[in-house]
């Protein structure tokens, strides 16, 4: 919802700036567990295996 507000309105309203800050922090923590680890596997470091290592060597 706050993503569609006009920029000039947000720049001139401290309350809207606070709401946007809280909204962004909530979105950032949406995919983290209590320890700060990513819950979604595609955000994790890929595990190394022979096929991937060989493919990277070719490229």
N, C-alpha and C positions, 0 to 999 in steps of 0.2 A: 504494500500500500504506500509506504513512504517513498518508494522508488519513483513514483510518478508525479511527485510534487515539483512545482517549478523551482528552479535553482535559486532565483532571486528571493523567493519566499523562505527557503531553507537558510540562506545566508543571513537573513535579517531576523530570524527567530531563534533565540537560544533554546526555547522549549523543543522546537522541531529538531534542532541539532542534537539535543539530548536523546530524543526519541530515536533518531536515526542511529546514534552511537549504540544505544542499547539493542536495537534491531540487528545491527551488524555483528555485535558481540554474540548475540544469540545464534545467528546464522553460522558464525565461525565455530561455535562449540557444538553444533548440531550433530556432527559426525564423530565426536570424541567421547571416549569413555571417561570414567572418573580419574584415571591416571594420565589423561591427555593422549592416549593412544588412538590412532585412527580405527574406526569401526568398519570402514569399507575397504575391502581388499585391494581395489585398484589404486588406492592412495598409498599403499605400502611399497617398500622397496621390493623389486622382483627378486625371487630366489634364483641363485645361479644354478645352471645345469649345463651339461655338455652341448646340447643342441644350440642354445642361445649363445654360449661362448664361441662356438664355431661360427655361427652366423655373424657375430660381431667382428670376428677376425677376417672374414671374407669381405665385409664392407669396409 
